[in-house]
């Protein structure tokens, strides 16, 4: 039963990932047309403000699964219910803190009057207050969703996730067609939270028969929880500094419409990240085992290079295709007025490729418990990004903000982290980059030929665009097989194809 539920949960996870990537393709252009650049920009600024206010959870969300799982593994139902009660009280206190902070912040948004009209500033205040109330009300109920995860109710969790993924754009569009604009988006989110958290609460209380205990005591546990959550809090702060601050500064210096264009461009790096990390994510148990056995550094280097090459094959194809076809895709997808989204996408996407092809290095750091250096480095480059964005945004607009992100990210991930991998971890970084360098000529040739062809071809309709993209793919993949792959990678491709063919024959 548990195995079947796990299998179903895994399948539904992939279904949710597919749906989550397909829906924006159809939903985003309609939403942007209905909402408008300025209104969506206000919504984006409000979300960025909430990112900072959300830091007040102090990273405790990272601890809840660990500690609930600990008591469940022991078979201690009383301790599990006591822990649930403790987190409910913690989240209740944090919810009050978030509510107070959100209301205070909303009063002090007049600085945006420099680039926003008085009406837009008033709308921004309303959005922040509504989002704050939404976060504060539903935060404690996340304990029940965590309990469902801990009890490995994969099927129920994934079904809720899929329903949320599908329902969110539907509710949003209903609100937009109803004329409620950005306030309607917040209302749709509130309604969705109400339904999903109510489902989790009823399921946990009635089906799992778990009822939080509020009188339970465990001396020293609170301190332990906050210490455990400290680095998660640091990671969250870095993410906010890096990916949310740009939008706040752009909104303050340029205006709400610029935030929308920046959002559209910067969203593409998440698609690249999702596709690439799927390879290295499955390697964590193997890497941990290698660390336990005190494996020589040469073997770590071999694995680092092997996986890095595979990830480069994936990333280089996706990124090169976007470089060639991205401008035409954006013109067809979101229309006129988003021309600057293309350079923003390139400047935020390209630096991310380095940590993506070196993602195995991060897994090695975690397995060796030596990831604190990376956390400090990321905090430093996040602060550098904020400083550079302030300096460049007024002169160069959103392009300056994207360039600041690009420079800081390259400094941290190419220079500093590669030095650390080589000197402190013992990875053969020189051999890694030699391997990547030998794969680059094919990519460069296709980039040059693709850009020239795209400039001279009229890819001004979806059929023509997809035809051009299909031709590029059909030429690129055989070239990658012939000129970029080594023997191991070719054998891997052949084995995958053989497995697919055998499965097809069995089905027939």
Buried (B, 14 or more C-beta within 10 A) or exposed (E): EEEEBEEBBEEBBEBBBEEBBEBBEEBBBBBBEBBBBBBBBBBBBBBBBBBBBBBBBBBBBBBBEEBBBBBBEEEEEEBBBBBBBBBBBBBBEBBEBBBBBBBEBBEEBEEBEEBBEEEBBEBBBBBBBBBBBBBBBBBBBBBBBBBBBBBBBBBBBBBBBBBBBBBBBEBBBBBBEEEBBBBBBBBBBBBBBBBBBEBBBEBBBEEBEBEBBEEBEEEEBEEEBBEBBEBBBBBBBBBBBBBBBBBBBBBBBBBBBBBBBBBBBBBBBBBBBEBBBEBBEEBBEEBBEBBEEEEEEEEBBBBBBBBBBBBBBBBBBBBBBBBBBBBBBBBBBBEEEBEBBBBBBBBBBBBBBBBBBBBBBBBBBBBBEEBEBBBEBBBBBBBBBBEBBBEBBEEEBBBBBBBBBBBBBBBBBBEBBBEBBBEEBBBBBEBBBEBBEEBEEBBEEBBEEBBEBBEEBEBEEEEBBEEBBEEBEEEBEEBBBEEBBEEEBEEBBEEEEEEEEEEEEEEE
